[in-house]
Amino acid sequence: MKLTFGTDGWRGVIADEFTFANVGRVARAHAQALLDAGGRSAVVAHDTRFLGGAFARSAGETLQAAGLDVTVLKGATPTPALSYAVRAGGHAGGVMITASHNPGQYQGYKLKGSYGGSATPALVAEVEARLDGPATPRAAGGLNEADVRSEYLGALATLVDTGVIRRAGLPVYHDAMHGAAGGWIEAFTREYLGVPFHGMRATPDPLFGGVNPEPITQNLQATMQAMRDVSGPAFAMVTDGDADRIGAVLSGGRFFNSHQIFAVLLHHLASQGKRGIVVRTVSTSGIIERLAQHHRLRVLQTPVGFKYITEAFLHGEAHPEDAVLIGGEESGGIGVQGHVPERDGLLNGLLLQEAVAATGLGLDEQFAQIEALVDFRHHYDRVDLHLPRPIDRAALMDDVAGLGALGGHAVQEVVTMDGVKLVFSGGYGMVRASGTEPVVRLYVEAPSDAEVQGILTELRERTLRHLPG
């Protein structure tokens, strides 16, 4: 069976493509790539998906048999904690058994670099090229287990102003979506904050309560209901299945999207006097650009995918004049200065708690201030079109790129970095087609909800014209 790798590893349906035999194939190829590059050790972890612990143990034993010293982390572990363990321990790489935000029937084998972040495209390609290739015989390495939670939470405590949160006394609400962060924010709150804690969907569930473990509106109805009777500036931080992405639900049960979270975190860090480049993927809100300009911070725009943000963080570590302050993507993955070059939903949730505690203002109030500060009104929605058959991607992109107006707004700039993004005054419309499945993603930001929906309809109709037959 041919295994197809994505941007940072491989995923598949459990018992169909994702089997113990195939995990062994990938682990042997991964071990060869690490050993050939001079690596000597690796760390393996898993989230709450079906057979996660067994798959992690199997991968660890295969890596060990190939010649690596391997540490398997105990229990369900957030991806950023695995990345932290790799970097802090000086290991050559890491393996995270997770399919992140995908449905419960999926599992995955994520590759992590020695720096504690998504593997470079070069490493992914090397592992894929070594599948079923000859192995260089080596003596087996060692195999042990470890618990990284205490050390990782201690590292987070150095990045968050726990005193401000403690003095404010605002309760911490956390929805783990039945994923890997269940119990971790509670432990941090108990040990470092001493404020009331309210947990939601904290128990492990391989099926994630029947929803995809992605912190977006349709998957957060239970959280919205739980927050309906809460008042004041309190909010619920929400982490996805492997806890590298962040979402939020405000008091009263209102959803607070990833663009708004990115803006609040950027403004909070910059207002503390912290400096550095702001890295944004091409599908993020235009308010990020304006806010960065307000704080006189450089902006780097990248294609979609956190690997590009990781590359910017690593470049900044080697060249301090290009150090990154914050990097974020539309899907809720955000990394910040001073930590591993990785998305970290737990850290971002705690930093949001810090921002609310420091200002006394709810996240929505802080975002409204940002809108006024940069004279920008943010309304946003995204639609993933699951098409009945493949589409002519090139023809669709050429068609969209040729549009001179969108929703009555004159197009000011056409960005073809990743798909086609049409920028107009006060927003954008963007079309991206998947390279592996018949899915076209539509992103729209505009000055009002009505305009957002109108432009989405316009882009949907234009996309469907390109269906064959």
Summary of the structure (lengths in Angstrom):
residues: 469
radius of gyration: 21.9
end to end distance: 31.6
largest distance: 67.4
contacts: 1745
relative contact order: 0.10
helix: 39%
strand: 24%
